[in-house]
Amino acid sequence: MDKISNWGLFPSILAKESSPRSVSELKNYLSTNPEFIPRGNGRCYGDSSLAKNICSTLKLNRFLAFNQEKGIIHCESGVLLSDILKVCVPKKFFLPVTPGTKFITLGGAIASNVHGKNHHKEGAFSQFVISFELLTNEGIVLECSREKNIQLFRGTIGGMGLTGVIVSASIQLKPIETSYIKQKAIKANGLDELMGLFDQYQNYTYSVAWIDCLKSGKNMGRSILMLGEHASQNEIEALPIKEPLSLHSEKQFKIPFAFPSFTLNHLTISIFNALYYGKQWKKEVNNYVHYNPYFYPLDILSNWNLIYGKKGFVQYQFAIPFENGKEGMKEILSRISESGTGSFLAVLKTFGSADSFSSPLSFPMKGYTLALDFKVNQKVFALLDELDLLVLKYGGKLYLAKDSRMSKEFFERTYSDDFKHSNQFNSLQSQRLGI
């Protein structure tokens, strides 16, 4: 038994983790473990891939095929998105949807139905999954697609690993000309201005806003909106860029130890927010940046989760409909500001419509979504209980891939009960929520 936690470091449990290398080893594991949960690289935040028995897919990491004409890649579920980028970017393709880290597995991306900065325009990961092979509780590997085993296909995308073990998958990539992003960064003095900017620039493919969630009054929700488009070859020819299809650097900096618990407090977060907001002097900046700092700014630190200390942190991400967006966000941000319990990182995005080919457990819904990080302590859990009531009030829900403390009652009031799975696949989260 080993002590295991996901990226938030909370909760941490004693568990037995095994790493099958092939389908035959997977089937053997299935036959000898009456209850377990599949797990990729552990970059979800809470307990959705934790259980007494864990089946790691990290050794299922082979590339199986790459149709360069159509931009379709087929690989095993344990392959990291970072490795897919290494293969596809030199061939002028990019991930169609990517979360804020490239260090998740393909299987994890499907099981969580990850979203990115482009959901309002291009949807979630589900839109680009062509097919996958799923090992079911019956010990059979089934091919699932929009034409074959349709219910399993739909239930597995966003199904949090509860329908079986994804063995391999084929996804559609996005064509690009360069590995650079044409970025527009705009400062907003408050939430009203920010939401106006989201409306004004809704045609941009990528959009995300950093928010200072400690500010109150007229400056509540002051932020920087970052918009982006893939840069063309012609656009970067005049720039001092030697390699237009350069890959991300492998270099990472490592935090040597977990920070003391007092490091992140109202004062230090306020200072960080002031520096971050002030680093951009102009109202608007237009430039070209590599995809790595644009999509994955925190990946430069291999273990940035240690900033929150040994007890870890909880990420709280919710979505609320557009019609309730401005009022809901104002009340939620006001409550956070009043509490004095600041989120070190606060990121606001917009969602388009939900995909019908995804699980009832899938998160995206048309509206706004805000992701917040809070250091673990009792004061924070009391605050989050209050925020739950506000999310309910405005017709929203929480993201399961980042949840570690949602109540069963809250879950039942915000997610459909139209989800079926074998009891062989269970996580701490599914048991806590009664899924």
Secondary structure per residue as TSV (DSSP state, phi and psi in degrees):
chain	resnum	aa	ss	phi	psi
A	1	M	-	360.0	136.2
A	2	D	E	-122.8	155.2
A	3	K	E	-81.6	120.5
A	4	I	E	-130.7	138.2
A	5	S	E	-142.0	164.3
A	6	N	-	-92.0	-166.6
A	7	W	T	-62.4	-29.4
A	8	G	T	-75.4	-8.2
A	9	L	-	65.2	7.1
A	10	F	-	-141.4	127.6
A	11	P	S	-80.0	167.2
A	12	S	E	-118.5	129.8
A	13	I	E	-133.0	164.0
A	14	L	E	-89.7	125.3
A	15	A	E	-148.1	160.5
A	16	K	E	-106.3	117.9
A	17	E	E	-111.7	129.5
A	18	S	E	-118.3	154.7
A	19	S	-	-131.2	81.1
A	20	P	-	-60.4	147.7
A	21	R	-	-107.0	-8.5
A	22	S	S	-152.0	171.1
A	23	V	H	-63.5	-39.8
A	24	S	H	-64.0	-40.1
A	25	E	H	-68.2	-34.7
A	26	L	H	-62.7	-44.9
A	27	K	H	-63.5	-37.9
A	28	N	H	-65.5	-41.7
A	29	Y	H	-61.9	-43.1
A	30	L	H	-59.8	-41.9
A	31	S	H	-72.4	-19.4
A	32	T	H	-109.3	-0.2
A	33	N	-	-128.0	102.1
A	34	P	S	-66.5	-17.1
A	35	E	S	-152.8	128.2
A	36	F	B	-164.2	176.1
A	37	I	E	-132.8	135.7
A	38	P	E	-70.4	149.8
A	39	R	E	-144.8	137.1
A	40	G	S	-92.3	-114.9
A	41	N	S	-95.5	9.8
A	42	G	S	67.0	28.1
A	43	R	-	-95.8	4.2
A	44	C	S	-70.4	167.0
A	45	Y	S	-99.0	-30.4
A	46	G	S	-107.7	-121.3
A	47	D	S	-121.1	20.7
A	48	S	T	-71.8	-18.1
A	49	S	T	-122.6	31.2
A	50	L	-	-114.2	141.6
A	51	A	-	-166.0	171.5
A	52	K	S	-60.6	-37.0
A	53	N	E	-119.1	126.9
A	54	I	E	-122.6	132.1
A	55	C	E	-106.4	103.2
A	56	S	E	-77.5	137.2
A	57	T	-	-101.5	7.5
A	58	L	T	-63.5	-23.7
A	59	K	T	-89.7	-2.0
A	60	L	-	-92.1	76.4
A	61	N	-	-130.1	35.7
A	62	R	-	-97.5	142.5
A	63	F	E	-83.3	132.7
A	64	L	E	-107.1	-34.6
A	65	A	E	-166.1	153.0
A	66	F	E	-144.6	107.1
A	67	N	E	-85.9	98.1
A	68	Q	T	-73.6	-20.0
A	69	E	T	-73.6	-41.8
A	70	K	T	-97.8	-11.2
A	71	G	T	71.9	37.6
A	72	I	E	-111.2	126.1
A	73	I	E	-116.8	140.9
A	74	H	E	-126.3	121.2
A	75	C	E	-150.9	167.6
A	76	E	E	-71.5	161.5
A	77	S	T	-70.4	-20.3
A	78	G	T	-86.1	-0.1
A	79	V	-	-68.5	133.6
A	80	L	B	-79.8	150.2
A	81	L	H	-60.3	-31.9
A	82	S	H	-61.2	-35.6
A	83	D	H	-75.7	-33.8
A	84	I	H	-62.8	-40.2
A	85	L	H	-60.7	-39.6
A	86	K	H	-61.7	-32.5
A	87	V	H	-83.5	-42.4
A	88	C	H	-90.0	-31.1
A	89	V	G	-61.9	-45.4
A	90	P	G	-61.5	-20.0
A	91	K	G	-96.1	13.3
A	92	K	T	67.2	44.1
A	93	F	E	-134.7	157.6
A	94	F	E	-139.8	163.4
A	95	L	-	-62.7	132.7
A	96	P	S	-68.9	-29.8
A	97	V	S	-145.2	134.7
A	98	T	-	-142.1	137.4
A	99	P	-	-76.8	-168.0
A	100	G	S	-80.4	2.8
A	101	T	-	-137.4	144.7
A	102	K	S	-93.2	1.8
A	103	F	-	-97.8	43.5
A	104	I	S	-115.5	159.6
A	105	T	B	-85.4	160.9
A	106	L	H	-61.4	-42.2
A	107	G	H	-62.0	-40.0
A	108	G	H	-65.7	-37.4
A	109	A	H	-62.6	-38.5
A	110	I	H	-73.4	-47.4
A	111	A	H	-62.0	-31.8
A	112	S	T	-96.1	-5.4
A	113	N	T	43.0	63.3
A	114	V	-	-62.1	154.4
A	115	H	-	-126.4	168.0
A	116	G	-	-140.3	-154.1
A	117	K	T	-77.2	-4.5
A	118	N	T	-115.4	16.9
A	119	H	H	-61.0	-38.1
A	120	H	H	-61.8	-21.9
A	121	K	H	-107.4	-38.3
A	122	E	H	-126.9	-0.7
A	123	G	-	84.2	-170.3
A	124	A	-	-92.6	-177.7
A	125	F	G	-58.0	-31.0
A	126	S	G	-55.1	-31.1
A	127	Q	G	-66.0	-18.8
A	128	F	G	-119.0	5.7
A	129	V	E	-84.1	119.4
A	130	I	E	-85.2	-47.6
A	131	S	E	-164.8	165.6
A	132	F	E	-154.1	161.6
A	133	E	E	-104.4	128.4
A	134	L	E	-122.8	125.9
A	135	L	E	-85.4	115.3
A	136	T	-	-91.0	174.3
A	137	N	T	-65.6	-15.1
A	138	E	T	-84.1	-0.2
A	139	G	S	79.1	19.6
A	140	I	-	-112.0	137.7
A	141	V	E	-94.2	117.9
A	142	L	E	-110.9	138.3
A	143	E	E	-82.9	127.9
A	144	C	E	-121.5	134.6
A	145	S	E	-157.2	-171.0
A	146	R	S	-74.0	-7.2
A	147	E	S	-115.8	-25.0
A	148	K	S	-120.0	134.3
A	149	N	S	46.3	55.2
A	150	I	H	-60.8	-41.5
A	151	Q	H	-65.5	-38.7
A	152	L	H	-68.1	-38.3
A	153	F	H	-59.6	-50.0
A	154	R	H	-65.6	-43.3
A	155	G	H	-69.5	-27.1
A	156	T	H	-80.3	-33.0
A	157	I	T	-75.7	105.5
A	158	G	T	89.3	7.0
A	159	G	S	-84.4	5.3
A	160	M	T	58.6	31.7
A	161	G	T	76.2	12.5
A	162	L	-	-92.9	-4.3
A	163	T	S	-101.3	-12.0
A	164	G	-	151.8	-170.5
A	165	V	E	-104.5	119.4
A	166	I	E	-72.8	121.8
A	167	V	E	-89.1	-47.7
A	168	S	E	-155.2	167.6
A	169	A	E	-155.4	155.4
A	170	S	E	-116.3	131.4
A	171	I	E	-129.7	154.2
A	172	Q	E	-89.4	124.8
A	173	L	-	-90.6	170.0
A	174	K	E	-106.9	129.4
A	175	P	E	-71.5	139.7
A	176	I	-	-135.6	165.8
A	177	E	S	-105.1	-29.3
A	178	T	-	-142.0	170.7
A	179	S	S	-97.3	21.4
A	180	Y	E	-112.6	154.3
A	181	I	E	-115.1	130.9
A	182	K	E	-83.9	111.1
A	183	Q	E	-109.6	141.0
A	184	K	E	-123.1	121.6
A	185	A	E	-115.3	125.4
A	186	I	E	-126.3	130.2
A	187	K	E	-83.6	138.1
A	188	A	E	-121.4	135.4
A	189	N	S	-77.1	-18.2
A	190	G	S	-167.9	179.9
A	191	L	H	-65.1	-40.4
A	192	D	H	-59.5	-45.4
A	193	E	H	-65.1	-41.0
A	194	L	H	-61.2	-46.3
A	195	M	H	-66.9	-31.4
A	196	G	H	-64.6	-38.4
A	197	L	H	-68.1	-39.8
A	198	F	H	-57.5	-42.8
A	199	D	H	-66.2	-43.3
A	200	Q	H	-64.1	-36.6
A	201	Y	T	-110.9	30.6
A	202	Q	T	-66.1	-16.3
A	203	N	T	-81.3	-8.9
A	204	Y	S	-67.1	142.6
A	205	T	S	-65.5	-43.9
A	206	Y	E	-117.2	135.4
A	207	S	E	-153.0	137.9
A	208	V	E	-158.4	145.6
A	209	A	E	-124.5	132.1
A	210	W	E	-84.7	135.3
A	211	I	E	-123.1	137.4
A	212	D	-	-86.3	99.8
A	213	C	T	-85.3	3.4
A	214	L	T	-91.9	-17.6
A	215	K	-	-71.5	147.0
A	216	S	-	-128.8	-179.4
A	217	G	G	66.7	-145.7
A	218	K	G	-67.3	-21.4
A	219	N	G	-96.5	10.0
A	220	M	T	-61.6	129.5
A	221	G	T	82.3	17.9
A	222	R	-	-59.2	145.6
A	223	S	E	-161.9	174.7
A	224	I	E	-128.1	118.9
A	225	L	E	-90.8	127.1
A	226	M	E	-114.6	114.3
A	227	L	E	-105.9	155.4
A	228	G	E	-158.0	152.8
A	229	E	E	-139.7	150.2
A	230	H	E	-66.2	128.4
A	231	A	-	-76.1	140.9
A	232	S	-	-84.3	167.0
A	233	Q	H	-60.7	-42.9
A	234	N	H	-63.0	-36.5
A	235	E	H	-66.9	-31.3
A	236	I	H	-102.2	0.8
A	237	E	T	-61.9	-33.0
A	238	A	T	-83.8	-3.7
A	239	L	S	-93.7	154.9
A	240	P	S	-76.6	61.0
A	241	I	-	-114.2	116.5
A	242	K	S	-76.9	-38.2
A	243	E	-	-124.0	103.6
A	244	P	T	-68.6	-15.0
A	245	L	T	-118.9	37.4
A	246	S	-	-67.2	149.4
A	247	L	-	-91.6	169.0
A	248	H	-	-67.9	149.5
A	249	S	-	-73.6	147.0
A	250	E	-	-82.7	-10.0
A	251	K	-	-70.3	131.3
A	252	Q	-	-135.3	150.6
A	253	F	B	-100.2	141.3
A	254	K	-	-112.7	127.9
A	255	I	-	-74.1	123.3
A	256	P	-	-71.0	-21.2
A	257	F	S	-159.8	164.4
A	258	A	-	-68.6	132.4
A	259	F	-	-65.2	148.3
A	260	P	-	-58.1	150.3
A	261	S	T	-61.2	-27.0
A	262	F	T	-81.7	-5.9
A	263	T	S	-61.1	-47.6
A	264	L	S	-91.5	109.6
A	265	N	S	-142.7	-179.0
A	266	H	H	-57.0	-40.1
A	267	L	H	-68.4	-50.0
A	268	T	H	-66.6	-36.4
A	269	I	H	-67.8	-38.3
A	270	S	H	-61.6	-42.5
A	271	I	H	-64.4	-45.8
A	272	F	H	-58.9	-46.7
A	273	N	H	-62.0	-40.6
A	274	A	H	-63.8	-42.2
A	275	L	H	-66.5	-42.7
A	276	Y	H	-65.0	-44.4
A	277	Y	H	-68.2	-35.8
A	278	G	H	-80.6	-14.9
A	279	K	T	-65.7	-25.5
A	280	Q	-	-97.0	105.5
A	281	W	-	-73.8	-40.2
A	282	K	S	-81.7	156.6
A	283	K	S	-62.3	-40.2
A	284	E	E	-137.5	136.1
A	285	V	E	-127.8	132.7
A	286	N	E	-118.5	126.3
A	287	N	E	-156.4	-178.8
A	288	Y	E	-117.0	131.2
A	289	V	E	-132.1	152.5
A	290	H	E	-67.6	154.2
A	291	Y	H	-60.2	-27.9
A	292	N	H	-65.0	-53.4
A	293	P	H	-70.3	-24.5
A	294	Y	H	-73.2	-49.1
A	295	F	H	-89.4	-30.2
A	296	Y	-	-129.8	57.6
A	297	P	G	-62.4	-27.7
A	298	L	G	-90.3	-9.5
A	299	D	G	-67.4	-14.0
A	300	I	G	-65.5	-23.6
A	301	L	B	-102.2	115.8
A	302	S	T	-67.4	-21.7
A	303	N	T	-143.4	52.4
A	304	W	G	-63.9	-16.4
A	305	N	G	-63.1	-21.3
A	306	L	G	-69.9	-13.2
A	307	I	G	-58.5	-28.6
A	308	Y	G	-84.9	-2.5
A	309	G	-	91.9	175.6
A	310	K	T	-64.4	-30.5
A	311	K	T	-75.6	-16.0
A	312	G	-	84.4	-162.5
A	313	F	E	-146.4	162.6
A	314	V	E	-114.5	137.4
A	315	Q	E	-101.3	133.6
A	316	Y	E	-119.0	104.9
A	317	Q	E	-119.6	126.6
A	318	F	E	-128.7	161.9
A	319	A	E	-129.3	141.8
A	320	I	E	-135.2	149.2
A	321	P	E	-61.5	154.1
A	322	F	G	-56.2	-39.5
A	323	E	G	-64.1	-22.0
A	324	N	G	-107.4	4.6
A	325	G	H	-60.9	-55.4
A	326	K	H	-64.8	-47.6
A	327	E	H	-63.7	-44.0
A	328	G	H	-65.3	-46.1
A	329	M	H	-63.8	-37.7
A	330	K	H	-63.7	-44.1
A	331	E	H	-69.1	-39.6
A	332	I	H	-67.8	-45.6
A	333	L	H	-65.4	-35.0
A	334	S	H	-63.3	-41.9
A	335	R	H	-65.8	-40.1
A	336	I	H	-64.2	-44.7
A	337	S	H	-61.5	-43.7
A	338	E	H	-63.6	-33.1
A	339	S	H	-70.6	-23.7
A	340	G	T	73.5	4.7
A	341	T	-	-100.2	89.2
A	342	G	-	-78.6	151.0
A	343	S	-	-90.5	129.2
A	344	F	S	-64.4	-37.9
A	345	L	-	-125.9	134.5
A	346	A	E	-138.7	120.4
A	347	V	E	-128.9	126.6
A	348	L	E	-112.4	134.5
A	349	K	E	-137.8	172.6
A	350	T	E	-115.5	147.5
A	351	F	E	-110.4	146.0
A	352	G	-	-90.7	-160.3
A	353	S	-	-68.8	151.4
A	354	A	-	-69.8	152.1
A	355	D	-	-88.4	130.5
A	356	S	S	-69.5	-22.9
A	357	F	S	-93.2	58.1
A	358	S	S	-151.6	164.9
A	359	S	-	-65.4	153.3
A	360	P	T	-59.8	-15.7
A	361	L	T	-87.4	-4.1
A	362	S	-	-66.7	145.7
A	363	F	-	-87.8	-47.5
A	364	P	-	-56.5	138.2
A	365	M	-	-144.0	151.0
A	366	K	S	-61.4	119.1
A	367	G	E	155.7	-154.7
A	368	Y	E	-102.0	147.5
A	369	T	E	-132.4	133.3
A	370	L	E	-122.5	128.6
A	371	A	E	-110.5	131.4
A	372	L	E	-130.7	143.3
A	373	D	E	-113.6	127.5
A	374	F	E	-127.8	132.8
A	375	K	E	-63.5	138.3
A	376	V	-	-67.4	123.4
A	377	N	S	-166.7	166.7
A	378	Q	H	-65.1	-32.9
A	379	K	H	-62.4	-38.1
A	380	V	H	-66.3	-43.8
A	381	F	H	-63.2	-36.0
A	382	A	H	-65.5	-40.9
A	383	L	H	-62.8	-43.7
A	384	L	H	-65.4	-33.0
A	385	D	H	-61.5	-39.2
A	386	E	H	-67.8	-40.4
A	387	L	H	-65.4	-34.9
A	388	D	H	-54.0	-44.3
A	389	L	H	-63.6	-37.1
A	390	L	H	-71.4	-39.7
A	391	V	H	-60.8	-42.2
A	392	L	H	-62.2	-44.1
A	393	K	H	-56.2	-36.3
A	394	Y	T	-101.9	15.8
A	395	G	T	75.0	31.2
A	396	G	-	-105.4	-170.1
A	397	K	E	-156.7	170.5
A	398	L	E	-108.3	155.6
A	399	Y	-	-85.5	119.7
A	400	L	G	-64.1	-33.4
A	401	A	G	-68.0	-13.2
A	402	K	G	-118.1	5.7
A	403	D	-	-90.8	142.8
A	404	S	S	-139.2	2.5
A	405	R	S	-150.8	6.1
A	406	M	-	-58.0	145.0
A	407	S	-	-85.1	157.2
A	408	K	H	-61.6	-40.0
A	409	E	H	-62.2	-43.9
A	410	F	H	-62.9	-44.4
A	411	F	H	-58.9	-46.9
A	412	E	H	-65.9	-25.4
A	413	R	H	-85.8	-12.4
A	414	T	H	-120.7	-14.6
A	415	Y	S	-121.5	150.0
A	416	S	-	-68.6	148.9
A	417	D	S	-91.4	9.5
A	418	D	-	-84.5	60.5
A	419	F	-	-140.9	126.0
A	420	K	-	-121.8	139.8
A	421	H	-	-154.0	160.7
A	422	S	-	-72.9	143.2
A	423	N	T	-69.4	-7.6
A	424	Q	T	-70.3	-28.0
A	425	F	B	-103.7	107.9
A	426	N	-	-144.6	142.9
A	427	S	-	-121.3	170.5
A	428	L	H	-58.0	-38.0
A	429	Q	H	-66.9	-45.6
A	430	S	H	-64.5	-34.2
A	431	Q	H	-71.1	-39.8
A	432	R	H	-65.1	-36.2
A	433	L	H	-95.6	-5.7
A	434	G	T	70.8	31.6
A	435	I	-	-75.0	360.0
